[in-house]
Amino acid sequence: MLLTMKSIEITTAHNIVIEQELGRLSHRILAFGIDAAILVVYIWILTGLTGGNTIILYVAGGLAIIFYHLIWEIFNNGQSPGKKAMNLRVVCTNGVRPSLQDYIIRWSFRLIDITGTFGCFAVLTILTSDRNQRMGDLLSNTAVINLRNSNHVSLERLLSIDSLVGEVSYHQIKQYSDQDMLLVKHALQRYSKVPNEANKKVIKDLTVRICEDLRIQDQKVRPTEFLKKVLSDYIILTR
């Protein structure tokens, strides 16, 4: 039986809903293995540098092992080296960046999820959760998403080089993020392939939302042309 990929809908700061693929259990285990290997190498180097001094090993090594994931995720936007290698990231399910408290709650339950049960409890909760969440994720309202998208096309590839030439009409578009604009790109691609009523409504809704955010009173061109221009302006201003 084929396993379907789970995904999560996240609302951005501009009230645009995007769909993100959740991190697979196998990828999370591999990420954990990479991080564990890094810690083993660190302890080995530390042992050589200190001549095997027990006190230094217990203090420096112990602190590194305990706080490794917490420090990396806080200061590296939700990614440990292992997660980065596997294109995974910790995010909040409500669309905002995880706070320090969220990271601490998530990290503190590693003792139950992973350390105390040799990872068995984490595996069980991830497999039975709708959002692939272990207990620490559930209590901190976070999830691990997969940043690798097999259908990913960069913003620049959406439009031809010629279409990027010209004056910028909407300078306010810089308030959006790449994530927001990728949603616009995907909506245009879907409508181009399947111009049905559902996809047409998505295009219209996006146009209305962007016009409201940018305070555009009179949008004279067709919604599809407007969104293409918005994308073009964004790329010119941010690249």
N, C-alpha and C positions, 0 to 999 in steps of 0.2 A: 504493500500500500504506500502510495506516495504521500509525503508529509507536505502540507501546505505551509507556506511561509506566513508567520504572524506579523501583523503590522499594527501601528498605533497612530491615531490622529492627534496631532498637536496643533494648538492654536497659537499663532505667532503674536508678537506685540501689536501687530496691525490688524488683529482679528481675522487673519487668513488661516484657514485650516489646511495643514499639509499632512500627508501620509508618510510615515517613516517605517521602514522595515526594522523589526526587532532583531537584536543579536541572537544568533543561534547558540544553543547550549554547547555544541562542539567548538564553536569559535571562542566562546567564553572560557572553556576549559583549556584550549590552546593558549589563550592570552594569559591565563593563570600560570600555565607551565612556563611561558617565557619570563614572566615576572619572577617566578620561583628560581629559574636558572640564573637570572641576574643577581638575585640575593645570594645564591650559592657562590657565584664568582666573587661577589663583594666580600663575603665571609672568608673565602680562601685568600684573597688579596690582603685582607685585614690581618689574618693569621700570620701571613708571611712578613708583613710590615712590623708587627708587634712582637714577633718571636713567640707567638702563642700565649701572650699574656692573658690569663683567665679573666681578670677584672675588666680589662679593656674590651675583650671579646664579648663579655656579658653585657656591658654597658652600650658600647657602640654597635655591636652586632644585634643585641636585643632590641634597642630602640629602632634600628633600621627595619628589622623584621616587623615590629609592631606597627610602626607609623608609615611604612612604605606606601601602601595604597592610599591612605588618607592624604599624605603630603602631595603625592603626584596628582591625584584627582582634583585637589583644591587649586593647585598652582599650574595645572596643565589642562584646564578646561575639561575636566571629567575623563581624562585619559591617563592611564599608567602606560609605561613603555609597551607592555604586553597588549593592552587594548589598542594603542596606536598602531602597533604592527598588524593587528587583526582588523583594523578599521572599525573599532567599537568606541562608543562614548556614552558616558552617563549623562542623562538629561532628566529634567523634571517633566512629568506627564501633563502639567498645565502650561507648558510652553516657555516658561521663564528659566533663566539659568539657575541651577541648583545653588542654594545658599550655603554658607559655612555650616549651619545647623543641619541641613539636609545631608551634606557629606559626612558629618560626624555621626548622625543617626545611622546612616547606611553602613559606615565603617564599624561602629560599635557592635553591630549584630553579626559581624564576621565570626565572632567567637562562637556563636550558636550555629550559624549557617554553614561555616566552613571548618574552622579550627576544631571545635569540640566534637563534631560529627564526621570529620574527615571528608567534608564536602557533600556527604549523603543528603543532609537536610536541604542544602542549597539546590542540589540536583532535583530532588523531589518537588520542592516548591516551584522551581522554574518550569518543570514539565507540566505541572498541574495548574499553573497560573495563566490567565488569559493574556497577560502582557509579559510573559517570561520573566517574572519578578521573583527574586528570593525574598526572605522575610525582611531583610534590611531595605530592599527596594520598596516593598509594600508600605512599610512604616514611614519612610522618608518621601514617599510619593515620587519616586524616581524609576527610571527604566534604562536599560542598555540598548542602544540602537545600533544598527549596522550602517556605517557611512558609505560603504561600497554599494554602488547601484549599477547593476549590469546594464541598465538602460540609460545610464547617465551620459548626457551630452553637455559640454560646457556652454555657458551663455553665449560666448563668441560664435560657436558653431551653429547656433540657431539662425542667425541672420548672415546674409552674404556680406562681404567686405564693402561692397558698394552701398548697402543700406545703412552702414555706420557713418557714412560721410554726410555732413550737413550740420546745420545749426541745432543746438540743443533747445528744445521747447519747454521742457519740464525740469528745471534745476532742482525742484523740491524732491525729485525722485530719489535723491541720495539718502533720504531718511529710511528707505527700505534696505533690506539685507539681500545677500545672494540667495538665501533660502526662499525669500518671498518672490524674487524674480524667477527662480527656477520653477516655482509653482505656475507663474504666468506662462513661462515657456512650455511646460507640459500641457497646460490647458489649451494653448494654441495648437500644439502638435496633435492633441486628441481631436480637436474640432476640425483640423485640416484633414485628418484621416476618416473621421466619422462625424459629419456635420448634422447630427440629429438634434432633437429638441433639448435633450439633457445636457449635451456639451455646449449648445448654444446658450442655455441658461447660465452655465458656469462662466462663459465669456462675458455675458451681460452683468452678472453679479460682481465679477472681478472689476469690470469697468466702473460700475457704480461705486464700489468700495474705494478704488484708487482716486476717482474724481472727488469723493468726499474727503479723503485724506489730504489730497493736494489742493483742495478748495478750488476746483475747476468748475466754473458755473456753466459754461457753454462748450460742450464737447461736440465738435462739428463733424468729425470723421466717423466712419463705421467703427464699432467696438474692436474688431480684429485689427484694423489699421492703427487705432489708438494704442492698443496693447503692444503692437510691434514697435511703435514709436517710443513708448515708455521704456521698453527693453533696450532699444537702441540708445536712448539718452542715458540710461543707467550704465550701460557698458562704456560709453564714451567718458562719462564723469568719474567712473570708479576704476578704470583700467589704465 
